[in-house]
């Protein structure tokens, strides 16, 4: 069965060029021998006679598999692409090649773009004008666009960890299967759509192939505001990195499905290293929310005996635990596990903010373990972090998948409110620590991120409340009244025993 190829031509005020673009599409792409091909012309409410010219062309070339559609209202460059890709998905195409109706990109290269995708050699093909920079200038690319393209691409490659020769080409081919996997419907309706979708592809580690194409600038009208475009793409690029730790959130960069995965933060100053450094070697530890096993692995290397509790526990990490208990801490029917061995430390990393009734949980914890007299390590996000304060100042409160404003968070705390909660529930705070932003997760583990991490740590020394991304508290669990009564009764028995002698 032949593969289905969609040649998607998006047009806006292209009456002088659309006929030439259609004439230049290679006949062997359309003859049906290689592919089952269709051409989709999607006009974005042009103000000129683009639709009229295209319709006239269709009437004269009835043998060509062309469908002409027109948006009643202008959807923008990105909005038009969304409609075209939705058409490709709904009609079962295998690949889609996007052309511009103004003739800026070469229809002669359609086959070179489509073949690697249809042969499953790549997921994306980009027609790059910048693989041969001299050719780009000879093709008439304005010098300011040439320099801007190079600078923006270098900056984006650095931030995203990619190695593309050009981020800003409008000649692209996509596997339709991959379009089903990325949330392109959330992308910008403007020209920065192309950057949004590239970030989505890079984030999902999809295969991207660049093909060198000739550059042609003619009498077409440019609809791009260069300064606005540069600001838009840099904003999207930075948001996609910052989103990794909840400082900002946009659904177009949310690819998580099912149970979220939490990466290890054991190689830089973080909540993980705070807990690991606090627990002495050889301790018996009860780790709540242990699912990923990162803490248990590090503590096992310190010869600690670790018990783990979580709703889901990674099967490969269970080897680091003495015993694990799978249960939902937020369930009203949750019962504390019975552990006969004396517990030295209880770890509550990023747990308390997920609970609807943390007071009840803390009471259950005391009732079960206060006789052990364990130390408790608690971490949670600091809602008074400077970026949260600035967001409130401009009237935003942006929930997301990770970070301080995680969508799953039920409670938000400052240092003072967390300490008050613990005190009210019978816990005495012994040390309070500010934890920095996990910058190596956002920018990668490199000199820049390490330097920024050190700056954040220094700023925490100036003001924990303002510059701590998370709070770390080591607290003592005070005995319950039942335990105090038990101790009193044991003490009475011992005194009576002495008197009888």
Backbone torsions as a table, in degrees:
resi	resn	phi	psi	omega
1	UNK	NA	130.1	-177.6
2	UNK	-70.6	145.5	176.9
3	UNK	-72.8	151.2	-179.2
4	UNK	-99.9	124.1	-178.9
5	UNK	-116.6	129.9	174.8
6	UNK	-108.0	122.4	171.1
7	UNK	-96.1	109.7	-172.6
8	UNK	-103.6	112.6	-179.4
9	UNK	-108.5	112.4	177.3
10	UNK	-96.6	133.6	-172.6
11	UNK	-131.0	147.5	171.3
12	UNK	-153.9	117.6	-178.8
13	UNK	51.3	52.7	-175.4
14	UNK	-117.0	31.8	-175.8
15	UNK	-61.1	-29.2	-177.4
16	UNK	-85.5	-6.7	-172.8
17	UNK	-125.7	-23.0	-170.4
18	UNK	-61.2	-38.4	179.6
19	UNK	-62.3	-43.5	179.8
20	UNK	-64.0	-40.5	178.8
21	UNK	-60.6	-44.7	-179.6
22	UNK	-66.6	-38.4	179.2
23	UNK	-63.9	-30.7	-174.7
24	UNK	-84.5	-6.3	177.9
25	UNK	-67.9	124.0	-175.9
26	UNK	-57.4	138.7	-178.4
27	UNK	-64.7	-33.9	-177.1
28	UNK	-71.9	-12.5	173.9
29	UNK	-81.5	-24.5	-174.1
30	UNK	-103.4	-11.1	-171.8
31	UNK	-77.6	-4.5	176.1
32	UNK	84.3	-0.7	-179.6
33	UNK	-78.1	-36.7	-179.6
34	UNK	-91.6	-48.0	-173.2
35	UNK	-135.6	163.6	165.9
36	UNK	-92.2	97.2	-168.5
37	UNK	-103.9	143.5	172.0
38	UNK	-135.8	143.2	174.6
39	UNK	-105.5	125.7	176.1
40	UNK	-111.5	116.4	172.5
41	UNK	-99.7	117.9	-179.2
42	UNK	-117.4	103.8	-178.7
43	UNK	-86.8	134.2	-174.8
44	UNK	-98.5	61.3	177.7
45	UNK	54.3	52.7	-179.9
46	UNK	-60.0	149.3	178.9
47	UNK	-91.6	-7.7	178.4
48	UNK	-104.5	-154.7	-175.8
49	UNK	-100.1	30.4	-178.6
50	UNK	-55.2	-49.3	-178.4
51	UNK	-62.5	-40.9	-178.8
52	UNK	-64.5	-42.7	179.0
53	UNK	-65.8	-42.9	-179.7
54	UNK	-65.2	-40.8	179.9
55	UNK	-64.6	-39.2	177.4
56	UNK	-63.8	-38.5	178.7
57	UNK	-64.2	-41.8	-179.8
58	UNK	-61.2	-40.4	-178.4
59	UNK	-66.3	-31.0	-180.0
60	UNK	-85.8	-16.2	-177.3
61	UNK	-129.0	61.9	-176.3
62	UNK	-67.6	-15.6	178.7
63	UNK	-78.9	-14.2	-179.0
64	UNK	-85.7	135.4	-177.4
65	UNK	-78.6	74.1	-174.5
66	UNK	-111.9	135.2	170.7
67	UNK	-119.9	130.2	-179.2
68	UNK	-110.2	122.5	176.9
69	UNK	-125.1	154.1	180.0
70	UNK	-139.7	132.4	176.1
71	UNK	-75.5	131.6	177.9
72	UNK	-61.7	-35.2	176.8
73	UNK	-128.8	151.1	-177.0
74	UNK	-63.9	128.5	-178.5
75	UNK	-102.5	-6.4	-177.6
76	UNK	85.9	163.0	-177.5
77	UNK	-57.2	-46.3	179.6
78	UNK	-72.8	-40.5	179.6
79	UNK	-61.2	-37.5	178.3
80	UNK	-65.0	-39.5	177.7
81	UNK	-63.9	-40.6	179.9
82	UNK	-57.2	-42.8	-179.4
83	UNK	-66.2	-43.4	179.8
84	UNK	-62.5	-42.3	-179.4
85	UNK	-72.5	-31.4	174.7
86	UNK	-65.2	-38.6	175.2
87	UNK	-60.3	-43.9	-179.4
88	UNK	-62.7	-41.8	179.8
89	UNK	-66.3	-48.3	-175.0
90	UNK	-67.8	-25.6	-177.3
91	UNK	-102.9	13.3	169.0
92	UNK	69.0	31.6	175.9
93	UNK	-75.5	155.9	178.0
94	UNK	-93.4	-32.3	179.4
95	UNK	-146.8	152.2	176.5
96	UNK	-132.1	130.2	175.9
97	UNK	-109.7	126.0	-178.6
98	UNK	-98.3	127.2	173.5
99	UNK	-117.3	156.3	172.4
100	UNK	-96.9	140.4	-178.1
101	UNK	-71.1	-8.3	-178.2
102	UNK	-89.6	0.9	175.5
103	UNK	79.6	12.4	-178.1
104	UNK	-68.6	-27.0	-177.8
105	UNK	-114.6	149.4	-168.9
106	UNK	-83.4	110.8	175.2
107	UNK	-59.9	-24.5	179.9
108	UNK	-60.2	-19.5	-177.3
109	UNK	-95.8	9.4	-177.6
110	UNK	-58.2	-45.5	-177.8
111	UNK	-62.6	-42.3	179.2
112	UNK	-63.5	-29.3	178.1
113	UNK	-78.8	-40.3	-173.1
114	UNK	-79.9	-37.6	-173.2
115	UNK	-55.1	-49.3	-178.4
116	UNK	-60.4	-31.5	179.7
117	UNK	-74.5	-46.8	-178.2
118	UNK	-69.0	-22.4	175.1
119	UNK	-91.2	5.8	179.7
120	UNK	59.3	36.4	176.0
121	UNK	-94.3	-19.7	178.5
122	UNK	-155.7	167.3	177.1
123	UNK	-100.6	-25.8	-175.1
124	UNK	-141.2	140.9	172.3
125	UNK	-123.1	129.5	178.6
126	UNK	-115.3	127.0	174.5
127	UNK	-83.4	103.7	-173.2
128	UNK	-95.5	129.4	174.4
129	UNK	-87.5	-11.6	-170.2
130	UNK	-105.2	5.0	173.2
131	UNK	-68.6	-29.6	171.7
132	UNK	-122.6	93.2	-173.8
133	UNK	-64.7	-34.1	178.4
134	UNK	-63.9	-38.5	178.9
135	UNK	-64.5	-35.6	179.3
136	UNK	-62.1	-42.4	179.3
137	UNK	-69.6	-39.4	178.5
138	UNK	-64.6	-28.8	-179.6
139	UNK	-79.0	-0.2	174.7
140	UNK	97.8	10.6	177.0
141	UNK	-63.1	123.9	178.7
142	UNK	-55.8	142.2	-173.3
143	UNK	-60.2	-37.8	-179.2
144	UNK	-66.1	-34.4	176.2
145	UNK	-71.1	-38.1	178.6
146	UNK	-59.0	-51.0	-179.8
147	UNK	-66.2	-43.5	179.7
148	UNK	-61.4	-40.6	178.5
149	UNK	-60.5	-45.2	-178.8
150	UNK	-64.2	-47.6	-176.8
151	UNK	-64.9	-48.5	-178.8
152	UNK	-62.9	-40.6	179.5
153	UNK	-64.6	-41.4	179.0
154	UNK	-63.0	-43.6	-179.8
155	UNK	-64.4	-44.4	-179.7
156	UNK	-65.7	-40.6	176.5
157	UNK	-59.6	-41.3	-179.7
158	UNK	-64.2	-47.2	-176.6
159	UNK	-68.8	-39.6	-174.1
160	UNK	-92.6	-7.8	-179.0
161	UNK	70.6	29.8	-179.1
162	UNK	-107.3	176.0	-178.0
163	UNK	-138.0	43.9	-178.9
164	UNK	-81.2	148.3	176.6
165	UNK	-80.9	-22.6	180.0
166	UNK	-155.8	131.2	175.4
167	UNK	-94.1	-11.5	-161.4
168	UNK	-116.0	18.0	174.6
169	UNK	-74.5	144.5	176.3
170	UNK	-102.7	6.9	178.6
171	UNK	-102.8	107.1	-170.5
172	UNK	-141.9	152.7	173.2
173	UNK	-133.9	138.4	-177.2
174	UNK	-128.9	145.2	165.2
175	UNK	-69.6	131.2	-179.0
176	UNK	-69.6	-30.2	176.1
177	UNK	-59.9	-38.6	-180.0
178	UNK	-71.5	-32.6	178.0
179	UNK	-61.9	-28.2	177.8
180	UNK	-71.1	-19.2	-172.4
181	UNK	-97.8	-11.5	-177.2
182	UNK	-117.3	146.7	-175.2
183	UNK	-83.2	59.1	-175.8
184	UNK	-65.6	-18.7	178.8
185	UNK	-63.2	-21.0	178.4
186	UNK	-87.2	-8.1	-173.9
187	UNK	-67.8	167.2	-179.1
188	UNK	-61.6	147.9	172.2
189	UNK	-85.6	-4.1	-176.7
190	UNK	-97.6	-166.0	-175.4
191	UNK	-69.9	-17.7	178.8
192	UNK	-77.6	3.5	172.1
193	UNK	-53.4	-42.0	-176.9
194	UNK	-61.1	-36.5	176.0
195	UNK	-70.8	-43.0	179.8
196	UNK	-54.9	-47.2	-175.4
197	UNK	-71.5	-32.4	175.8
198	UNK	-66.5	-40.2	176.2
199	UNK	-61.0	-42.7	178.6
200	UNK	-60.7	-40.3	179.4
201	UNK	-67.0	-44.0	180.0
202	UNK	-64.8	-44.5	-179.8
203	UNK	-59.9	-34.3	-178.3
204	UNK	-93.0	9.4	174.8
205	UNK	55.1	39.4	178.0
206	UNK	-82.4	155.7	-175.2
207	UNK	-78.0	124.8	-179.1
208	UNK	-121.0	126.3	-179.5
209	UNK	-117.2	130.2	177.7
210	UNK	-102.1	138.1	179.7
211	UNK	-123.5	128.5	-179.4
212	UNK	-70.9	129.6	179.1
213	UNK	-127.6	154.1	176.0
214	UNK	-71.6	152.7	178.9
215	UNK	-101.1	134.7	178.0
216	UNK	-137.5	116.2	171.4
217	UNK	-116.9	122.0	-179.6
218	UNK	-119.5	-130.0	-177.4
219	UNK	-98.5	14.1	179.1
220	UNK	-66.1	149.9	-179.6
221	UNK	-88.9	128.2	178.4
222	UNK	-85.5	126.2	-178.3
223	UNK	-101.8	7.5	-175.2
224	UNK	-94.8	128.4	169.9
225	UNK	-85.7	108.2	-170.5
226	UNK	-58.0	-45.2	-178.4
227	UNK	-66.9	-45.8	178.5
228	UNK	-60.2	-43.3	-179.9
229	UNK	-61.6	-45.3	-179.8
230	UNK	-61.0	-43.2	178.8
231	UNK	-65.6	-39.1	-179.8
232	UNK	-64.1	-47.0	-175.7
233	UNK	-70.9	-33.5	177.8
234	UNK	-69.5	-36.5	177.4
235	UNK	-62.6	-47.4	179.6
236	UNK	-61.7	-42.8	-178.8
237	UNK	-61.5	-46.1	-179.1
238	UNK	-69.6	-41.3	179.2
239	UNK	-59.9	-40.3	-178.9
240	UNK	-61.6	-32.4	179.1
241	UNK	-81.9	-44.3	-177.8
242	UNK	-64.9	-32.1	-178.9
243	UNK	-59.8	-25.1	-176.8
244	UNK	-55.6	-27.5	177.9
245	UNK	-126.1	36.0	164.6
246	UNK	72.1	9.5	177.5
247	UNK	-71.0	-29.1	174.0
248	UNK	-148.5	162.1	-178.8
249	UNK	-143.5	135.4	171.3
250	UNK	-142.1	130.0	-174.8
251	UNK	-62.1	-18.4	179.7
252	UNK	-68.9	-18.7	177.2
253	UNK	-109.7	24.4	178.3
254	UNK	-107.0	109.5	-177.7
255	UNK	-114.5	9.1	-172.5
256	UNK	-81.3	138.3	176.5
257	UNK	-133.3	137.9	177.6
258	UNK	72.9	-140.2	-175.3
259	UNK	-75.3	124.9	179.9
260	UNK	-68.2	145.8	177.2
261	UNK	-99.5	137.3	-179.5
262	UNK	-115.0	122.2	-177.6
263	UNK	-79.7	159.2	178.7
264	UNK	-72.0	138.6	174.9
265	UNK	-120.1	37.6	-173.7
266	UNK	-91.5	-0.8	-177.4
267	UNK	-109.5	12.9	173.5
268	UNK	-156.3	168.0	-178.5
269	UNK	-60.0	119.8	-174.2
270	UNK	-162.8	-179.2	175.2
271	UNK	-63.4	-33.5	178.8
272	UNK	-65.0	-50.0	-178.4
273	UNK	-67.7	-31.7	176.8
274	UNK	-59.5	-47.3	-179.3
275	UNK	-68.3	-44.0	-177.1
276	UNK	-64.2	-42.1	-179.4
277	UNK	-69.5	-28.8	-177.5
278	UNK	-75.5	-34.4	-176.8
279	UNK	-78.2	122.4	179.8
280	UNK	-70.4	153.8	176.6
281	UNK	-57.5	146.0	175.9
282	UNK	78.5	6.9	-178.5
283	UNK	-76.0	156.2	170.7
284	UNK	-97.4	122.8	-168.1
285	UNK	-125.0	138.5	171.9
286	UNK	-112.6	115.0	-173.1
287	UNK	-108.3	109.8	176.1
288	UNK	-85.4	138.7	-177.6
289	UNK	71.0	42.0	-169.7
290	UNK	-89.8	2.7	-164.8
291	UNK	-41.9	-43.9	-176.7
292	UNK	-74.1	-24.5	177.9
293	UNK	80.1	5.4	-177.3
294	UNK	-64.3	-42.6	-179.2
295	UNK	-69.6	-43.9	-179.3
296	UNK	-60.4	-39.2	179.4
297	UNK	-62.1	-46.9	-179.3
298	UNK	-65.7	-39.3	-179.5
299	UNK	-71.6	-31.8	177.6
300	UNK	-64.7	-29.3	176.4
301	UNK	-71.7	-17.5	175.0
302	UNK	-97.2	14.7	177.7
303	UNK	62.0	32.5	174.3
304	UNK	-87.3	153.6	175.8
305	UNK	-102.7	116.3	-169.8
306	UNK	-115.0	130.7	171.4
307	UNK	-108.7	138.6	-174.5
308	UNK	-123.0	142.4	177.7
309	UNK	-132.6	128.0	174.8
310	UNK	-167.0	164.2	178.9
311	UNK	-68.8	-41.1	177.0
312	UNK	-130.9	131.7	-179.7
313	UNK	-124.1	124.6	-179.4
314	UNK	-58.7	126.3	-174.1
315	UNK	-63.3	-31.5	-179.4
316	UNK	-73.1	-18.4	-178.4
317	UNK	-92.1	-8.8	-174.7
318	UNK	-63.4	-21.4	-179.7
319	UNK	-66.8	-16.6	-179.4
320	UNK	-88.1	-4.3	-176.8
321	UNK	-108.6	147.2	170.2
322	UNK	-68.3	-42.6	177.6
323	UNK	-158.7	148.1	178.2
324	UNK	-123.7	152.8	179.3
325	UNK	-131.2	120.5	179.5
326	UNK	-98.0	112.8	179.9
327	UNK	-159.6	160.0	-177.3
328	UNK	-93.9	110.9	-177.8
329	UNK	-64.2	-27.3	-177.2
330	UNK	-85.7	-5.8	-180.0
331	UNK	-72.7	138.8	177.5
332	UNK	-65.7	-18.5	179.7
333	UNK	-92.4	5.9	-177.7
334	UNK	-63.5	131.4	176.3
335	UNK	-118.0	136.5	178.0
336	UNK	-65.0	139.8	178.1
337	UNK	-68.0	150.5	177.3
338	UNK	-92.5	110.8	179.7
339	UNK	-117.6	115.6	-174.7
340	UNK	-69.8	-33.3	-175.5
341	UNK	-73.0	145.2	179.7
342	UNK	-67.4	125.7	-179.6
343	UNK	-90.1	128.7	178.7
344	UNK	-89.5	-40.6	-177.1
345	UNK	-135.8	139.2	171.6
346	UNK	-116.3	129.6	-177.3
347	UNK	-108.2	125.7	176.7
348	UNK	-124.7	73.9	-179.3
349	UNK	-86.9	116.2	176.5
350	UNK	52.9	45.6	180.0
351	UNK	-109.2	-46.5	-167.1
352	UNK	-64.1	-28.2	-178.8
353	UNK	-74.6	-15.8	-179.8
354	UNK	-88.1	-6.9	-173.6
355	UNK	-94.7	134.3	177.1
356	UNK	-70.5	-33.6	-178.7
357	UNK	-129.7	73.4	-178.8
358	UNK	-62.4	-29.0	178.9
359	UNK	-60.2	-45.1	179.9
360	UNK	-64.7	-41.2	179.1
361	UNK	-62.2	-46.0	-179.3
362	UNK	-63.9	-34.5	176.3
363	UNK	-66.4	-44.5	178.2
364	UNK	-61.1	-38.0	-180.0
365	UNK	-63.5	-44.4	178.2
366	UNK	-64.4	-43.7	-178.9
367	UNK	-61.3	-32.9	-176.9
368	UNK	-85.6	-32.9	-168.9
369	UNK	-127.7	0.8	-175.7
370	UNK	-64.3	-26.4	177.5
371	UNK	-66.4	-21.6	178.3
372	UNK	-79.2	-20.4	-175.8
373	UNK	55.3	49.3	-179.1
374	UNK	-78.0	161.9	168.7
375	UNK	-91.8	146.3	-178.5
376	UNK	-116.2	132.8	174.5
377	UNK	-109.5	118.7	-177.2
378	UNK	-119.4	131.5	170.2
379	UNK	-130.7	148.3	175.1
380	UNK	-160.9	165.3	179.2
381	UNK	-69.3	149.6	179.8
382	UNK	-100.8	104.1	-176.6
383	UNK	-69.1	-11.7	176.6
384	UNK	-92.4	9.7	176.0
385	UNK	-54.9	144.8	-170.6
386	UNK	-55.6	-37.3	-180.0
387	UNK	-69.3	-31.9	175.1
388	UNK	-67.3	-39.3	178.6
389	UNK	-64.0	-43.8	179.9
390	UNK	-66.0	-37.7	178.1
391	UNK	-62.3	-43.8	177.9
392	UNK	-64.3	-34.8	-179.1
393	UNK	-61.7	-34.3	179.5
394	UNK	-99.5	9.0	171.3
395	UNK	85.1	25.5	178.1
396	UNK	-118.3	151.6	177.4
397	UNK	-148.8	84.4	-163.2
398	UNK	-95.5	101.3	177.0
399	UNK	-75.4	150.6	179.7
400	UNK	-150.2	-163.5	-176.1
401	UNK	-84.1	-27.4	-176.5
402	UNK	-135.0	166.6	171.1
403	UNK	91.2	-163.4	-174.3
404	UNK	-60.3	-41.4	-179.0
405	UNK	-102.8	46.6	174.3
406	UNK	-57.2	137.3	-179.6
407	UNK	-58.8	-25.9	-178.5
408	UNK	-85.4	-6.9	-176.3
409	UNK	-72.7	131.9	179.8
410	UNK	-98.9	-28.2	-178.1
411	UNK	-131.1	149.1	176.1
412	UNK	-122.8	141.7	-172.2
413	UNK	-132.5	151.6	162.6
414	UNK	-106.9	174.7	176.9
415	UNK	-56.7	-45.1	-176.2
416	UNK	-66.3	-45.9	-176.7
417	UNK	-68.5	-34.1	177.9
418	UNK	-69.0	-43.6	178.9
419	UNK	-63.2	-38.0	178.0
420	UNK	-64.3	-44.6	178.0
421	UNK	-57.4	-48.0	-178.2
422	UNK	-63.4	-42.6	-179.7
423	UNK	-62.2	-43.3	-179.1
424	UNK	-64.2	-27.6	-177.8
425	UNK	-97.4	11.7	172.6
426	UNK	92.0	34.5	178.9
427	UNK	-125.2	140.2	-178.9
428	UNK	-111.5	121.4	-177.9
429	UNK	-77.5	128.9	178.4
430	UNK	-105.0	-37.5	176.8
431	UNK	-140.0	147.4	178.4
432	UNK	-127.2	130.8	-175.8
433	UNK	-131.2	141.2	172.5
434	UNK	-94.0	136.7	-177.1
435	UNK	-115.0	132.2	-174.3
436	UNK	-78.0	171.5	173.9
437	UNK	-64.4	137.0	178.6
438	UNK	-75.6	67.5	-172.7
439	UNK	-59.6	-37.1	177.9
440	UNK	-58.5	-24.5	175.5
441	UNK	-72.6	-28.8	-175.3
442	UNK	-86.6	-46.4	-175.0
443	UNK	-106.3	0.0	-174.8
444	UNK	89.0	158.7	-178.1
445	UNK	-84.3	92.0	-176.7
446	UNK	-144.4	-178.3	-176.0
447	UNK	-60.5	-42.7	-178.6
448	UNK	-61.8	-48.1	-177.2
449	UNK	-66.4	-37.6	178.6
450	UNK	-66.2	-38.5	178.2
451	UNK	-65.0	-44.5	179.4
452	UNK	-64.6	-35.0	177.7
453	UNK	-63.5	-42.8	178.8
454	UNK	-64.3	-38.3	177.9
455	UNK	-64.2	-42.2	178.7
456	UNK	-62.0	-41.7	179.2
457	UNK	-63.5	-40.6	177.8
458	UNK	-63.7	-42.3	-179.9
459	UNK	-66.1	-31.8	177.1
460	UNK	-62.6	-35.2	178.2
461	UNK	-64.8	-29.7	178.1
462	UNK	-75.5	-45.1	-179.8
463	UNK	-152.2	102.1	178.2
464	UNK	-61.1	-43.2	-174.9
465	UNK	-62.3	-32.7	-175.2
466	UNK	-93.3	-34.8	-169.5
467	UNK	-109.9	0.2	176.1
468	UNK	-84.4	126.0	175.1
469	UNK	-74.5	-37.6	176.0
470	UNK	-130.8	163.0	176.5
471	UNK	-112.5	140.3	174.6
472	UNK	-123.5	124.4	179.6
473	UNK	-125.9	135.0	170.1
474	UNK	-105.8	122.1	-174.8
475	UNK	-127.4	157.0	175.8
476	UNK	-102.6	139.5	179.0
477	UNK	-90.5	113.6	179.2
478	UNK	-75.8	146.4	-178.4
479	UNK	-65.2	145.7	176.2
480	UNK	-74.1	169.4	177.9
481	UNK	-61.5	-36.0	178.7
482	UNK	-63.6	-40.8	179.5
483	UNK	-68.7	-41.2	178.2
484	UNK	-62.2	-40.3	177.4
485	UNK	-63.6	-41.8	178.5
486	UNK	-60.8	-43.8	178.5
487	UNK	-63.4	-39.9	179.6
488	UNK	-64.6	-42.2	179.3
489	UNK	-64.9	-40.1	177.7
490	UNK	-65.3	-38.3	178.9
491	UNK	-66.0	-38.0	178.8
492	UNK	-65.0	-42.1	179.5
493	UNK	-61.7	-42.0	-178.8
494	UNK	-64.9	-39.7	179.3
495	UNK	-66.9	-40.6	177.8
496	UNK	-62.8	-37.4	179.9
497	UNK	-65.0	-37.6	179.1
498	UNK	-68.6	-39.7	-179.1
499	UNK	-64.5	-39.6	-178.0
500	UNK	-64.4	-25.3	179.0
501	UNK	-73.9	NA	NA
